[in-house]
Amino acid sequence: MSASAATQRILLQAGIVIDGTGRAPFPADVVIEGNTIASVGSVASNAETRRIDARGLTVMPGLIDAHCHLTFDDAGSNPEIFHQRRHGLSALVAGYNAGKLLRAGVTGILDPDSVHECGVDVRDAIEAGVVEGPRIAAGCYALIPKLGGTAGQLIADKGITGYYKVVEGRDEIVSEVRRQVKVGADWIKVHVSGVAPRYAHRGELCHWTQDELDLICAVAHDLGVPVMGHCRGDESSWRSARAGMDLLFHATGLAERTVAAIIERGIPVCPAFTFQANLVEYGHRIGTDPALIKLFEREITDSADSLRRLHAAGVPLLTGSEAGFTMVPYGHWHHREMEVFVRYLGLTPLQAIQCATQAGARALKLDGKVGVIAPGMLADVICVAGDPSRDVGVLGDPANIRHVFVDGRAIDLSPQRARRPIPGWRLPSMGAALTRAVALGAAKPGSG
């Protein structure tokens, strides 16, 4: 990523290492040479070495967020994403937001789908040194059939709406998968489940036939590109597993047959429960309906047992924030899924960290190359004040992130330049309903 990293030698001295494998923390020096970790142990410095005093700090792999929508820009709604975002500006703003991720200790993300396919552009700009940011594996548009997605009739029956692309029939499916590979997609994203407004009481339903999902995977895999699926409800995960998908998002409501299929195939799962967890814990502070809070908590608790079983069977669980919406703004909640794993799944902090580092490397298509502090691994490293092996919450405070290295290059963590509002970027709001009671001061806005 940087020519200057090629000859640089950095010694992180006398820190406590969490290596990302689940192993207990241990004291060690860590040497970075060029873009890789050269040694872990006791090392003497010399005049050509840049020495960083890591006493009192935890040295660990950088966090990998396996579900981060970098081009959504903390949107308040789907209509804002669908109709307020411009192509060039979306990429520029995403480049700015990439800096927020670095300051939160995130050194890699999977951006599953993006407006105007800007995720690919931002990835290429970062790799070329034009913009500073984490490693990115990028999808293009999420594939949906005419009945698909989660925004009902806001989504056009044909073509592109925001981050969605409607495809119908064999020819369109084959053509679009090939086109996305040509554009440079690292992954093909399929929105396997979705909501039809009239039938929303049934939850998200699988909107693809088995043959269609088989076709998507066959075409992508023939071109050497993996496939990921948004799957809520058992049927969507079941069909996706049978089709040979390489990563499942959410994977809620799993039946026994689907748990067995995922275990048999070893398909990584990224629950991405941060959005729900934030509503459950903090929704009362922003006026969320208590019934909705209970609904979101039930989605987590009802899935906890199957996720525990997957993890115990060796299925990789990845952490994802679903950042890009107002409920999960960039730079604030990338650690949160680890807290969810500890609280609801019963994982230890070290197991949760392994999910966010070593396991997360699969999302970057760099399994065995990043996410672990060991000789020969790519040097995506953070130094943190506090002990995440006791409390992963320390990773949520940017003040605790003292040093960040991406591909061996030290990141400048000084505050970003303040950003001002962009005309026409946000969806205007008239505010809460102006009832007569509100107008006369007898009720608070939003009270009904």
C-alpha positions in Angstrom: 0.0 0.0 0.0 2.9 2.3 0.5 6.4 2.3 -1.0 7.9 3.7 2.2 6.7 0.7 4.2 8.9 -1.6 2.1 12.1 -0.8 4.1 10.7 0.4 7.4 11.4 -1.6 10.6 9.2 -0.9 13.6 9.6 -2.4 17.1 6.5 -2.5 19.3 8.4 -3.1 22.6 7.3 -4.6 25.8 3.5 -4.9 25.1 1.1 -7.6 26.0 0.1 -9.5 22.9 -3.3 -10.9 22.1 -2.5 -12.8 18.9 -6.0 -13.3 17.6 -6.0 -17.2 17.8 -7.8 -17.4 21.1 -4.5 -18.0 23.0 -4.1 -16.3 26.3 -2.3 -12.9 26.3 1.5 -13.0 26.7 4.3 -10.4 26.9 6.4 -10.0 23.8 8.0 -7.5 21.4 6.6 -7.4 17.9 8.7 -6.4 14.9 7.2 -5.1 11.7 9.3 -5.1 8.6 7.8 -3.7 5.4 4.2 -4.9 5.3 4.6 -8.0 7.4 5.2 -9.1 11.0 8.9 -10.2 11.1 9.1 -11.6 14.7 7.2 -12.0 17.9 9.3 -12.5 21.1 12.2 -10.7 22.7 14.0 -8.4 20.3 16.7 -5.8 20.7 16.4 -2.5 18.8 19.1 -0.9 16.7 19.7 2.5 15.1 17.7 1.6 12.0 14.6 0.6 14.0 11.7 2.9 14.9 10.9 2.0 18.5 7.5 2.4 20.0 7.1 1.9 23.7 4.2 -0.5 24.1 4.4 -0.9 27.9 0.9 -0.9 29.4 -0.6 -1.5 25.9 -2.2 -4.5 24.3 -0.8 -5.3 20.9 -3.3 -7.2 18.8 -4.6 -7.7 15.2 -6.6 -4.8 13.8 -10.4 -5.3 13.9 -12.1 -6.7 10.8 -15.7 -5.5 10.3 -17.3 -8.1 8.0 -20.5 -6.1 7.4 -19.8 -2.4 6.9 -21.7 -0.2 4.4 -19.1 2.4 3.8 -21.0 4.3 1.1 -24.3 4.8 3.0 -23.0 7.6 5.1 -25.0 7.1 8.3 -28.3 7.2 6.4 -31.5 7.7 8.3 -33.6 5.7 5.9 -33.6 3.7 2.7 -35.2 6.6 0.7 -32.2 8.7 1.7 -29.8 6.1 0.2 -32.0 5.5 -2.8 -32.6 9.1 -3.8 -30.1 11.5 -2.1 -26.8 10.0 -3.0 -24.7 11.2 -6.0 -22.1 9.0 -7.6 -18.8 10.9 -7.3 -19.7 12.5 -4.0 -20.6 9.1 -2.5 -17.1 7.9 -3.2 -15.5 11.0 -1.8 -17.6 10.9 1.4 -16.8 7.2 1.8 -13.1 8.1 1.7 -13.6 10.5 4.5 -15.6 8.0 6.6 -12.8 5.4 6.0 -10.7 7.6 8.3 -13.2 7.1 11.1 -12.8 3.4 10.9 -9.1 3.6 11.2 -9.4 5.7 14.3 -11.7 3.0 15.8 -9.0 0.3 15.3 -10.6 -1.2 12.2 -8.0 -2.3 9.6 -10.2 -4.3 7.3 -13.9 -4.4 6.2 -16.2 -6.3 3.9 -18.5 -3.8 2.2 -21.2 -6.1 0.9 -23.1 -3.7 -1.4 -22.8 0.0 -2.2 -24.6 2.9 -3.9 -23.3 3.3 -7.5 -20.9 0.4 -6.8 -18.6 3.0 -5.1 -17.2 0.4 -2.8 -15.1 -0.9 -5.6 -13.8 2.7 -6.3 -13.0 3.4 -2.7 -11.2 0.1 -2.4 -9.1 0.8 -5.4 -8.3 4.4 -4.2 -7.1 3.0 -0.9 -5.0 0.3 -2.5 -3.4 3.0 -4.8 -2.6 5.3 -1.9 -5.0 8.0 -3.1 -7.1 7.7 0.1 -6.2 6.4 3.5 -8.4 3.6 4.9 -8.7 0.0 5.9 -8.3 -2.9 3.6 -11.6 -3.4 1.7 -13.2 -6.4 0.1 -16.1 -5.0 -1.9 -19.3 -6.2 -3.4 -21.2 -4.3 -6.0 -25.1 -4.2 -6.2 -27.0 -6.7 -4.1 -28.9 -9.0 -6.4 -32.7 -9.3 -5.9 -35.6 -10.6 -7.9 -38.5 -8.4 -8.7 -40.1 -9.4 -5.3 -37.1 -8.8 -3.1 -35.2 -6.4 -0.7 -36.6 -4.8 2.4 -38.1 -1.6 1.0 -41.2 -2.8 -0.8 -42.4 -0.6 -3.7 -39.6 1.9 -3.1 -37.5 -0.5 -5.1 -38.1 -0.3 -8.9 -39.3 -3.4 -10.7 -36.3 -3.2 -13.0 -32.8 -2.0 -12.9 -31.0 -0.3 -10.0 -32.4 1.3 -6.9 -29.8 2.5 -4.5 -27.7 -0.6 -3.6 -30.1 -3.1 -5.2 -30.1 -4.6 -8.7 -33.2 -6.5 -9.9 -32.4 -9.5 -12.1 -35.1 -11.8 -13.5 -34.5 -15.0 -15.4 -31.4 -17.0 -16.3 -30.0 -14.6 -18.9 -30.1 -11.5 -16.6 -28.7 -13.4 -13.7 -25.7 -14.8 -15.7 -25.1 -11.4 -17.3 -25.1 -9.4 -14.1 -22.9 -11.8 -12.2 -20.4 -11.6 -15.0 -20.7 -7.8 -15.2 -20.0 -7.4 -11.5 -16.9 -9.6 -11.8 -15.8 -7.4 -14.7 -16.2 -4.3 -12.6 -14.1 -5.8 -9.9 -16.4 -7.3 -7.3 -14.5 -9.3 -4.6 -17.8 -10.9 -3.6 -21.3 -11.4 -5.2 -24.0 -10.3 -2.8 -27.5 -11.8 -2.9 -30.4 -10.5 -0.9 -31.9 -14.0 -0.4 -34.7 -13.0 1.9 -36.8 -9.9 1.9 -40.1 -8.3 2.9 -43.3 -8.0 0.8 -45.2 -5.2 2.6 -48.6 -6.9 2.5 -47.0 -10.0 4.1 -44.6 -8.3 6.5 -46.3 -10.0 9.5 -44.6 -13.2 8.2 -41.2 -11.7 8.5 -38.6 -11.9 5.8 -39.2 -14.6 3.2 -37.0 -16.4 0.7 -37.7 -14.8 -2.7 -35.4 -16.9 -4.8 -35.9 -20.5 -6.1 -33.3 -23.1 -5.5 -32.4 -23.2 -9.2 -31.8 -19.4 -9.3 -29.5 -19.5 -6.2 -27.7 -22.5 -7.7 -27.2 -20.6 -10.9 -25.7 -17.5 -9.2 -23.2 -19.6 -7.2 -22.3 -21.7 -10.3 -21.5 -18.7 -12.4 -19.6 -16.8 -9.7 -17.6 -19.8 -8.6 -16.7 -20.7 -12.2 -15.1 -17.2 -12.3 -13.4 -17.7 -8.9 -15.5 -15.3 -7.0 -17.3 -16.2 -3.7 -21.0 -15.5 -3.0 -22.5 -14.1 0.2 -26.2 -14.0 1.1 -28.5 -11.9 3.3 -30.6 -14.6 5.0 -33.3 -14.1 7.5 -35.5 -17.1 8.2 -34.6 -20.7 7.8 -35.6 -21.3 4.2 -33.2 -18.6 2.9 -30.3 -20.0 4.8 -31.2 -23.6 3.8 -31.4 -22.8 0.1 -28.2 -20.7 0.3 -26.3 -23.5 2.0 -27.4 -26.0 -0.6 -26.5 -23.6 -3.4 -22.9 -23.4 -2.0 -22.8 -19.9 -0.7 -19.5 -18.9 0.9 -20.8 -16.6 3.7 -24.2 -16.1 5.3 -25.3 -12.8 6.9 -27.7 -13.0 9.8 -28.7 -16.6 9.5 -31.6 -16.3 11.9 -34.4 -18.8 12.7 -32.4 -21.8 11.7 -34.0 -25.3 11.7 -32.0 -28.4 12.6 -31.5 -29.3 8.9 -29.9 -25.9 8.2 -27.6 -26.0 11.2 -26.4 -29.4 10.1 -25.9 -28.2 6.5 -23.9 -25.1 7.6 -21.7 -27.3 9.9 -21.1 -29.9 7.2 -20.0 -27.2 4.7 -18.2 -25.0 7.2 -19.9 -21.9 5.9 -18.9 -18.8 7.8 -21.7 -16.8 9.4 -21.8 -13.1 10.2 -24.9 -12.4 12.4 -24.5 -8.6 12.3 -26.6 -8.1 15.4 -25.1 -4.7 16.4 -28.1 -2.8 15.0 -30.5 -4.9 17.0 -28.3 -4.8 20.2 -28.1 -1.0 20.1 -31.9 -0.7 19.8 -32.4 -3.1 22.6 -30.0 -1.4 25.0 -30.4 2.2 24.0 -33.7 2.4 22.1 -35.5 3.8 25.1 -33.3 6.9 24.9 -34.4 7.7 21.4 -38.1 6.9 21.8 -38.2 3.4 20.2 -41.4 1.6 20.7 -41.0 -1.0 23.6 -42.7 -3.6 21.5 -40.1 -3.1 18.8 -37.3 -3.3 21.3 -38.6 -6.7 22.5 -38.9 -7.9 18.9 -35.3 -7.1 18.1 -34.0 -8.7 21.3 -36.0 -11.8 20.5 -34.2 -12.0 17.1 -30.9 -12.2 19.0 -32.0 -14.6 21.8 -33.9 -16.9 19.4 -30.8 -17.3 17.3 -28.3 -17.6 20.2 -28.5 -21.4 20.6 -28.0 -22.2 16.9 -25.1 -19.7 16.7 -23.5 -21.3 19.8 -23.8 -24.7 18.2 -22.2 -23.5 15.0 -19.3 -21.9 16.9 -18.8 -25.1 19.0 -18.7 -27.2 15.8 -15.9 -25.0 14.4 -18.0 -22.8 12.0 -16.3 -19.4 11.8 -18.4 -16.6 13.3 -17.5 -13.2 11.9 -18.3 -9.8 13.5 -20.1 -7.1 11.5 -21.5 -3.8 12.7 -23.7 -3.0 9.7 -22.4 0.5 10.0 -23.7 3.1 7.6 -27.0 3.9 9.3 -27.8 6.4 12.0 -28.3 3.6 14.6 -24.7 2.3 13.9 -22.6 5.4 12.8 -19.1 4.9 11.6 -16.3 4.8 14.2 -18.6 4.1 17.2 -19.8 0.5 17.2 -17.3 -1.7 15.3 -16.5 -3.5 18.5 -20.1 -4.1 19.5 -20.6 -7.5 17.9 -17.9 -8.9 20.2 -20.0 -7.7 23.2 -23.0 -9.4 21.7 -21.1 -12.6 21.3 -20.0 -12.5 24.9 -23.4 -11.5 26.4 -25.7 -13.6 24.3 -23.6 -16.5 23.0 -21.5 -17.0 26.0 -18.2 -16.6 24.2 -15.1 -15.5 26.2 -13.7 -12.1 25.3 -10.7 -13.9 23.6 -13.0 -16.1 21.6 -15.0 -13.0 20.5 -11.7 -11.2 19.6 -10.8 -14.2 17.5 -14.1 -13.8 15.6 -13.2 -10.2 14.9 -9.6 -10.9 13.7 -8.5 -14.3 12.7 -12.0 -15.5 11.5 -12.7 -12.1 9.9 -9.8 -12.6 7.5 -12.2 -14.8 5.5 -14.3 -11.8 4.7 -11.2 -10.1 3.2 -10.3 -13.3 1.3 -7.1 -13.3 3.2 -7.6 -16.3 5.5 -4.2 -17.3 6.9 -2.6 -14.0 5.8 -4.0 -11.4 8.2 -5.8 -11.2 11.5 -3.1 -12.9 13.6 0.0 -11.6 15.4 2.6 -14.0 14.1 5.7 -14.0 11.9 4.9 -13.8 8.2 1.4 -12.3 8.6 0.4 -9.0 7.1 1.0 -6.2 9.5 -2.5 -5.0 10.3 -1.9 -4.2 14.0 -3.3 -2.0 16.7 -2.0 -1.0 20.1 -4.7 -0.5 22.7 -4.8 0.9 26.2 -6.6 -1.6 28.5 -7.1 -5.3 28.5 -9.6 -6.5 25.9 -9.2 -10.1 27.1 -11.1 -9.1 30.2 -13.5 -6.5 28.6 -13.9 -6.1 24.9 -15.7 -2.9 25.6 -12.3 -1.1 25.9 -12.1 -1.4 22.1 -15.1 0.8 21.8 -13.4 3.9 23.1 -11.3 5.6 20.4 -9.2 7.2 23.1 -7.9 3.7 23.8 -6.7 3.1 20.3 -3.1 4.4 20.5 -1.4 3.1 17.4 -2.8 1.6 14.1 -0.8 -0.1 11.4 -2.3 -1.1 8.0 0.0 -3.2 5.8 2.9 -2.2 8.0 2.3 1.6 7.6 1.6 3.7 10.7 -1.7 5.6 10.5 -1.9 9.2 11.6 -4.6 9.2 14.3 -4.9 12.9 14.8 -8.5 14.2 14.6 -10.0 14.5 11.2 -11.0 17.9 9.8 -14.6 18.7 10.8 -17.1 18.0 8.1 -19.9 20.4 7.2 -23.4 19.6 5.8 -23.7 18.8 2.1 -26.6 20.4 0.3 -29.3 17.9 -0.8 -27.5 15.0 0.9 -29.9 14.3 3.7 -33.6 13.6 3.4 -35.5 16.7 4.7 -37.9 16.1 7.5 -40.9 18.2 8.7 -40.4 16.7 12.2 -42.8 14.8 14.3 -46.6 14.9 13.7 -48.1 18.3 14.7 -51.2 17.1 16.5 -53.4 19.7 18.2 -52.2 18.5 21.6 -48.6 19.0 20.6 -49.4 22.5 19.2 -51.1 23.5 22.4 -48.3 22.1 24.6 -50.4 19.3 26.1 -48.3 16.5 24.6 -44.7 15.9 23.6 -43.8 15.4 19.9 -44.0 11.7 18.9 -46.3 10.8 21.8 -49.1 9.8 19.5 
